[in-house]
Amino acid sequence: MSYAGGNRGGTEAIVAAEALRAEQRTVHQRTLSVEAVLGALPEAVDRVMGEAGLWDEETAAVAFLQAAGDSAEAVHLLRAHRSTLTRFAFSEPIEPDAIVLDRRICSAHRSPDGPQLLGSTVDYSPRLLRRSGEPDPLPPNDELLAAMASAEARTSAEHPDRTPQRFTRYLAENNLLSPHSESGVDASGLEDPEPYDLALQPVRLPASRSALLSAMALAETGALVGMWYRSITGPDGYTDETVTVGEVRHGEVDLSVRHPHTGEALVIGQVRMTECEAIDHLNDRGEDPGKFTAGYGLALGHNERKAISMAALDSAAHRIRGTALGDEMEQSIMLTLDGLAANGFLEHLKMPHYVTFRSMMERAEAAQAVAVPPVSTEDDTREDYAE
């Protein structure tokens, strides 16, 4: 608001720009409905909810539609809306093992406990455009799908539905997993008895593990992936591939709160989440090469890129904690990954900076006025040769 134009015609221009945007938004809302956005763009809505830190699919779809598909603007709208809401209760800790799975893959083992459940994914699909009204260039194999459905019907009764064991538990049972932290204390020795909520508490350094995880959960997905990729890319351009995805899970979990009178936990709904455990071999100098460590990531909705990069960075931050590189990573995670803060600072550059830039112009002109002309070394050299 401090940047509002004060010159003649400035207010009128701003009002006209807002009216034009409102007219365009009306056209968008006539073309697309909230239900259409939820049906056609579910992962875009999930990303907005995750980066805004608010689970409400319909409200997120409204924000996405109002922002005309600009996810950064939609996150801004949703966080602004979140700031107006009253907290009536705090939910009970979610039990991830109680997840109702839609998808579960284990990249570390061919036959882990429980099935590999591919769910809905394009991980194995060729990237071919499918234009509306034209035949599918790669239609589904109906015969194979029918045979698979028949085989599943014959065997489903033999395998009751259950949550499969985590791969990290398999490593722990075989004495291959190094504990990430002691109970109530994170890897740096900082007390970390409760999750650090960045919606209620300011950023502080040094940061506990839960504060780092909280920052990454709210981080802009592209920035988080970029930081992860930079962390594994060496000066020669080659990447370190020692990190393996132990688990990626996507599904629904119950959300519970305590009844204000009875004190009993009551389920008030379900949220979808994506969870990842990244397995890292401790093969650096000073580490135990007979052990692995596991990083953890959890994102609202279906956002595997965020969950995987989050888990890998959690492991990296643990391994280099206390070093100069570790301090730099911690600061970067806590201070630079928030898309709302980064985009906000970038967007403000479009606001009028007339006075500040005029001040810089005057300083530059003053510096030119008092500057001593440089001595030409070329002329001196020519004189020396002449002598």
Secondary structure as GFF3:
##gff-version 3
##sequence-region A 1 387
A	DSSP	alpha_helix	10	31	.	.	.	ID=ss1
A	DSSP	alpha_helix	34	40	.	.	.	ID=ss2
A	DSSP	alpha_helix	42	52	.	.	.	ID=ss3
A	DSSP	alpha_helix	57	66	.	.	.	ID=ss4
A	DSSP	alpha_helix	71	82	.	.	.	ID=ss5
A	DSSP	three_ten_helix	96	98	.	.	.	ID=ss6
A	DSSP	beta_strand	100	105	.	.	.	ID=ss7
A	DSSP	alpha_helix	142	155	.	.	.	ID=ss8
A	DSSP	three_ten_helix	156	158	.	.	.	ID=ss9
A	DSSP	alpha_helix	167	173	.	.	.	ID=ss10
A	DSSP	alpha_helix	209	218	.	.	.	ID=ss11
A	DSSP	alpha_helix	221	232	.	.	.	ID=ss12
A	DSSP	beta_strand	243	258	.	.	.	ID=ss13
A	DSSP	beta_strand	265	281	.	.	.	ID=ss14
A	DSSP	beta_strand	292	300	.	.	.	ID=ss15
A	DSSP	alpha_helix	304	319	.	.	.	ID=ss16
A	DSSP	alpha_helix	324	336	.	.	.	ID=ss17
A	DSSP	alpha_helix	339	348	.	.	.	ID=ss18
A	DSSP	alpha_helix	354	370	.	.	.	ID=ss19
A	DSSP	alpha_helix	377	386	.	.	.	ID=ss20
###
